[in-house]
Amino acid sequence: MRLNKFISHNTGYSRREADRLIKDGKVSVNGRVVSDFIEVSYEDKIRINGRLIKKKTEFTMIVYNKQKGELVTKKDDRGRKIIYDSLPSGFKKFIPIGRLDFASEGLLLLTDAPAIADSLMKSDIERMYYLKVKGEVGNDVINAMKDGFFAKDATKGAHKKSQIKSMEFKPFLAYSILGSSGGYTKLKVIINEGQNRELRRFFGCFDLEVMDLKRVSFGRVNLGMLKDGKWRYLTASEYEDLRDFLKINSVRY
């Protein structure tokens, strides 16, 4: 893998901090100082300021029940609440696996292993959500959930600063309409990708505004009885499932 990625995967440095260390000549590979982003392997001896980087052999994963009104980010220039305000200080450098926007809530996985975060974010593991949309879900929406579709303009439901305009929506793995009343419809849906505000954009294509969105599971990990704003470690069986996933997908961390 590239040198900066190797450093961020095996130390507390971010990718950007790793870039700076390399450019400043503080990194050596097999005794030679390097200043560019070369490819390295786990057999190479890589040092920062002379100190050998120890390859990670263990990792930690937590489940957090994100509350509405929290941002999934390290800091916010506008002083809004972020998830790390609710988590113990020891998790400040943990990486969120995917995002839930400011108005969404529910299950968020975080880990101290960037390679694992990358692989899970790009995976096709099932994610289950409960939603409430403003309006009625007609046959056109049901067909789209069944068959998927391409939207040239998928900006309704997107963040106003998003550069993503069009989007390909894959068929939902499952869905059920839980009921309608007062001009609102409640649904349960299962998808296996996590594109930028995917569900808000999907329903926005049919002029249905998502009022509530809660993720309740990611693969076999679910919220269970975890309360809003609380966290827990993975259980032994959840860790076992995750290690199977990492082995099958040849993920090194």
C-alpha positions as MATLAB code, in Angstrom:
seq = 'MRLNKFISHNTGYSRREADRLIKDGKVSVNGRVVSDFIEVSYEDKIRINGRLIKKKTEFTMIVYNKQKGELVTKKDDRGRKIIYDSLPSGFKKFIPIGRLDFASEGLLLLTDAPAIADSLMKSDIERMYYLKVKGEVGNDVINAMKDGFFAKDATKGAHKKSQIKSMEFKPFLAYSILGSSGGYTKLKVIINEGQNRELRRFFGCFDLEVMDLKRVSFGRVNLGMLKDGKWRYLTASEYEDLRDFLKINSVRY';
ca = [
       0.000    0.000    0.000;
       1.046    3.630   -0.304;
       3.329    4.871    2.466;
       0.957    7.518    3.843;
      -1.844    4.963    4.049;
       0.449    2.495    5.834;
       1.319    5.125    8.446;
      -2.300    6.093    9.084;
      -3.310    2.423    9.311;
      -0.711    1.564   11.925;
      -0.330    4.728   14.015;
      -2.445    7.474   15.524;
      -1.554    9.839   12.667;
      -4.203   10.836   10.147;
      -3.550   10.491    6.413;
      -2.963   14.242    6.183;
      -0.523   14.187    9.108;
       1.285   11.280    7.467;
       1.602   13.323    4.256;
       3.279   16.124    6.188;
       5.683   13.772    7.984;
       6.777   12.287    4.652;
       7.218   15.694    2.996;
       9.240   16.918    5.993;
      11.685   14.009    5.630;
      10.781   12.423    8.955;
       9.988    8.987    7.507;
      12.449    6.262    6.495;
      11.859    2.964    4.731;
      14.455    0.232    5.309;
      16.926    2.835    6.553;
      16.441    5.300    3.662;
      14.679    8.615    4.222;
      11.906    9.127    1.670;
       9.953   12.223    0.727;
       7.434   10.829   -1.746;
       4.454    8.483   -1.468;
       6.069    5.200   -2.479;
       4.467    1.771   -2.286;
       5.458   -0.300    0.744;
       4.684   -3.761    2.111;
       4.213   -5.157    5.604;
       7.713   -6.646    5.358;
       9.343   -3.184    5.061;
      10.785   -1.507    8.173;
       9.249    1.955    8.384;
      10.326    4.519   10.948;
       9.072    7.958   11.964;
      11.811   10.107   13.535;
      13.826    6.920   13.963;
      11.092    5.022   15.806;
       9.963    1.780   14.193;
       6.247    1.526   13.403;
       4.739   -1.581   14.911;
       2.147   -3.171   12.684;
      -1.266   -3.403   14.285;
      -2.391   -6.917   15.042;
      -5.471   -6.061   17.102;
      -8.283   -3.572   16.734;
     -11.267   -2.234   18.636;
     -14.776   -1.622   17.336;
     -17.617    0.146   19.112;
     -21.307    0.689   18.412;
     -22.667    4.179   19.052;
     -26.343    5.181   18.992;
     -26.067    8.562   17.315;
     -28.575   11.198   18.313;
     -30.295   13.671   16.017;
     -28.486   16.989   15.972;
     -24.969   15.525   16.103;
     -22.411   15.725   13.320;
     -20.239   12.779   12.322;
     -17.014   14.743   12.071;
     -13.884   15.477   14.105;
     -14.684   19.166   14.569;
     -17.169   21.783   13.441;
     -16.205   25.386   12.736;
     -19.708   26.512   13.692;
     -19.495   24.948   17.122;
     -22.260   22.421   16.604;
     -22.320   19.205   18.608;
     -20.274   16.320   17.218;
     -20.399   12.621   18.101;
     -17.085   12.847   19.955;
     -18.698   15.235   22.452;
     -20.817   12.275   23.599;
     -18.093    9.609   23.471;
     -15.305    9.086   26.050;
     -12.068   10.911   25.234;
     -10.338    7.595   24.496;
     -12.348    7.286   21.296;
     -11.375   10.672   19.847;
      -9.236    9.073   17.128;
     -11.710    6.333   16.236;
     -12.940    6.427   12.651;
     -16.669    6.351   11.856;
     -17.707    3.716    9.332;
     -19.905    5.659    6.994;
     -21.903    8.652    8.090;
     -25.302    9.615    9.362;
     -26.242   13.196    8.589;
     -27.114   15.858   11.161;
     -30.838   15.016   11.154;
     -30.412   11.215   11.163;
     -29.906    8.896   14.095;
     -29.103    5.356   15.022;
     -26.337    2.810   14.680;
     -22.843    4.052   13.909;
     -19.773    1.813   14.015;
     -16.384    3.286   14.904;
     -12.948    1.644   14.904;
      -9.285    2.411   15.542;
      -8.267    0.459   12.407;
      -8.493    2.569    9.211;
      -8.099   -0.470    6.922;
     -11.155   -2.075    8.514;
     -13.121    1.164    8.275;
     -12.281    1.430    4.567;
     -13.281   -2.155    3.812;
     -16.594   -1.941    5.677;
     -17.528    1.385    4.077;
     -16.967   -0.106    0.620;
     -18.667   -3.408    1.411;
     -22.118   -4.621    0.374;
     -23.092   -5.542    3.933;
     -26.793   -5.013    4.647;
     -27.947   -1.855    6.433;
     -31.464   -1.624    7.885;
     -33.306    1.671    8.389;
     -36.632    2.914    9.705;
     -37.966    6.000    7.939;
     -40.870    8.400    8.017;
     -41.516   10.299    4.799;
     -43.876   13.157    4.102;
     -46.427   11.988    1.541;
     -47.831    8.766    0.144;
     -45.670    5.962   -1.256;
     -47.148    5.155   -4.670;
     -46.470    2.413   -7.184;
     -43.715    4.448   -8.825;
     -41.767    4.456   -5.546;
     -42.452    0.765   -4.924;
     -41.206   -0.122   -8.405;
     -38.086    1.963   -7.860;
     -37.388    0.180   -4.565;
     -37.808   -3.164   -6.351;
     -35.886   -2.407   -9.527;
     -33.569    0.504   -8.765;
     -33.042    3.380  -11.194;
     -30.652    6.095  -12.345;
     -31.423    9.696  -11.424;
     -29.728   12.371  -13.504;
     -30.804   14.900  -10.885;
     -30.554   13.438   -7.373;
     -30.017   16.713   -5.560;
     -33.310   16.855   -3.682;
     -32.494   15.558   -0.219;
     -28.768   16.214   -0.678;
     -26.708   18.689    1.316;
     -26.708   22.036   -0.441;
     -22.907   21.982   -0.754;
     -22.710   18.456   -2.177;
     -20.962   18.135   -5.539;
     -22.799   14.892   -6.331;
     -25.623   15.589   -8.761;
     -26.631   12.243  -10.292;
     -26.871    8.855   -8.614;
     -27.451    5.206   -9.465;
     -29.823    3.588   -6.974;
     -29.588   -0.181   -6.693;
     -32.706   -2.217   -5.881;
     -33.468   -2.373   -2.168;
     -32.758   -5.776   -0.639;
     -36.075   -5.563    1.208;
     -38.700   -3.035    2.171;
     -42.019   -2.893    3.971;
     -44.548   -0.111    4.359;
     -45.438   -0.031    8.040;
     -48.375    2.346    7.773;
     -49.664    5.753    6.685;
     -51.453    8.470    8.627;
     -51.717   12.248    8.713;
     -49.967   12.606    5.370;
     -46.913   10.608    6.448;
     -45.707    7.091    5.602;
     -43.500    4.878    7.749;
     -41.208    2.288    6.164;
     -38.530   -0.249    6.969;
     -35.900   -0.702    4.258;
     -32.731   -2.740    3.814;
     -30.004   -1.619    1.416;
     -26.424   -2.769    0.947;
     -24.573    0.390    0.037;
     -24.039    3.719    1.705;
     -23.900    6.454   -0.880;
     -24.056   10.105    0.147;
     -27.495   10.706    1.699;
     -28.727    7.861   -0.435;
     -32.161    7.375    1.108;
     -32.925   11.079    1.372;
     -31.979   11.477   -2.295;
     -33.933    8.367   -3.333;
     -37.215    9.553   -1.853;
     -36.458   13.132   -2.867;
     -36.640   11.981   -6.511;
     -40.350   11.355   -5.853;
     -40.891   14.598   -3.921;
     -41.072   12.666   -0.659;
     -39.200   14.407    2.135;
     -37.580   12.133    4.700;
     -38.636   13.439    8.107;
     -37.073   10.733   10.298;
     -34.284    8.315    9.461;
     -32.812    5.786   11.871;
     -30.270    3.063   11.104;
     -30.877    0.055   13.339;
     -28.428   -2.519   12.012;
     -25.223   -2.948   10.013;
     -24.818   -6.578    9.037;
     -25.340   -8.672   12.157;
     -24.625   -5.751   14.478;
     -27.795   -4.091   15.729;
     -28.770   -1.440   18.243;
     -30.777   -3.744   20.455;
     -31.540   -1.906   23.697;
     -28.702    0.609   23.350;
     -30.067    4.022   24.334;
     -29.621    7.286   22.414;
     -26.168    8.776   22.912;
     -24.758    5.571   24.448;
     -22.079    3.194   23.158;
     -20.865   -0.361   23.633;
     -18.082   -2.652   22.453;
     -18.839   -5.389   19.953;
     -19.817   -8.686   21.513;
     -17.610  -11.759   21.133;
     -19.882  -13.182   18.415;
     -19.909   -9.840   16.561;
     -16.106   -9.752   16.641;
     -16.052  -13.317   15.325;
     -18.331  -12.369   12.412;
     -16.156   -9.361   11.646;
     -12.955  -11.406   11.652;
     -14.587  -13.836    9.210;
     -15.415  -10.878    6.945;
     -11.829   -9.587    7.148;
     -10.397  -13.031    6.353;
     -12.713  -13.594    3.385;
     -11.877  -10.152    1.985;
      -8.122  -10.412    2.742;
      -8.137   -7.225    4.808;
      -4.883   -6.546    6.659;
      -4.934   -4.140    9.585;
];
